[in-house]
Amino acid sequence: MLAALLEATASTGVSLGVAGIDTDTLLRTLVRRRERDAARPGVPGRALDDYVEAQIHGELSLARDVAALVVDPSFRDTEEGRTLAAVARRHGFPLRWHAGFGLPVDGIDPEFRGRPSHRWPRGCTPSSPGRGSRFTPP
């Protein structure tokens, strides 16, 4: 995946939605971010800023190929969460819960990763003064 990302960055000057980036800058940014995060144990990371979704074409054995399943805390105490826990037990890998994230709506740069192509979900409206709007992914 890294090779494909580097090729795309070199040929387009765009990497993960950021325009005007070259491969040297991309690699320095990735290494610097890893070093910074490694120096702060216990601080939850933002994996979506560093990793690319993988698509698997071919056989996948959950027992052989999965080291752990990391689940959003919004699934805790839900039917989906119980199903994921059962799958983890059945195939012998740990189920881990990440810390979860809350994001103030007014704290999002309107140009974050390009021009928005969506509308905010219902319920993301200003609340009482000092608290701001909050959007917590489902």
N, C-alpha and C positions, 0 to 999 in steps of 0.2 A: 504494500500500500504506500509506503514511503516513497518508493521509486516512482510510482504513478503520480503521487502528489508533487514530487520534485519536477518531473517532466512537465506536468500541467502548469506549474508555477513558472518554469523557464520559458515555456512557449506562449503563455498568456499574460504573465505579469500579475496574475490574480491567484491568491491562495486562501482557501477557506472563506471566500467572500470578501477578502481584503484586497483592494486594487493597489497597484504600484509597489509590489513586493517582488524581490528577486530571491533566488534560491539561497544565497549567502545569508540574507536577512532572515529568511524563514528558518534556516538551521540554527542561526545564532539565537533567535527568539525561542525556539523549542528547547535548546540546551539551557539557556538562561532560566527559563521558566521551571524546568526540571530541577536545576540546582537550587533555585530559590525555594521551591516547595519542599525539597529534601531537607533543607535547613530549618524547616518549621514543622517538626513532627506534631501530629495531632490536629493540624489545621486542615479542614476539609478542602479538597481540591475541586476544581471546575473541569472535570475530565472532558466535557463537551467542547472546551476550548482547545484541547490538545489532541484529541483522538478523532478518527474518522470511523463512521459506521462501517462494519464489514458485512458483506453478503457472502454466504457460503453456498457454493454450488457443488454438491456432492454429499457423501455420507458424513454424518456427524453423530458421534456416540457421546451422549451426555456423561456416561460413566468414565469414558476414556479421555474426552477432549475438554471437559469443563473443570476449571480449577476452583471456581466459586461463582455464586450468583449474588450480585449486589442489587438490592431492590430499593426503590424509592419508599420512604416511610409512609407515604399516603396509602400504601397497600397494607400496612400493619392492621391487624384485626379485621380484615376483610376476607371475603370468600376467595378472592384472587390471591391474597397473601398466604392463606392456608394452602391453596393449591400449589403455589410456588414452593412453600416449605415442604410439602409432601413430595414434590418432584426432586428437590434437593436431597431429602432423606433417602428416597428410593434409589437414586443414582450415586449417592456417597460423596457429595460435595457440600461445602458449607453454604448456608444462606446468610448473607450479611445485609444490614440495613445501613444505607448512607445517611448522613446527617440531615439531608433535606435542605432546601433553600427557599427563602422568601425574598421577594423582590419588590421594592417600592416602584409603582408604575411611573411616577414622575421622575424616577432616577434613571430611566432608560433613555439613552441617546436616540433621538429619532432616526439617525442614520446608522444605528448599530447593525453591522453586517448588511448594509445596503438599505435601500428604501423599503419601508414596511409594505407588505402586500396583504395585510390582514387587519381586522378590527379587533380591539381588545374584547375579551369575553364579558358578558353581562356581569355586573358585580364589581368591576374594576372602576370604581368611581371614587372621587375624593371623599374621605371620611373626616372625622373630627379633626380640628386644627392640631398640628403637631404629630399626628399619627400617619397622615398621608394615605394614599391608596396602596393596596397590596394585591399582588397577584402571586398565588402559590399554585404551581402546576398540579393538576389532578393526579 
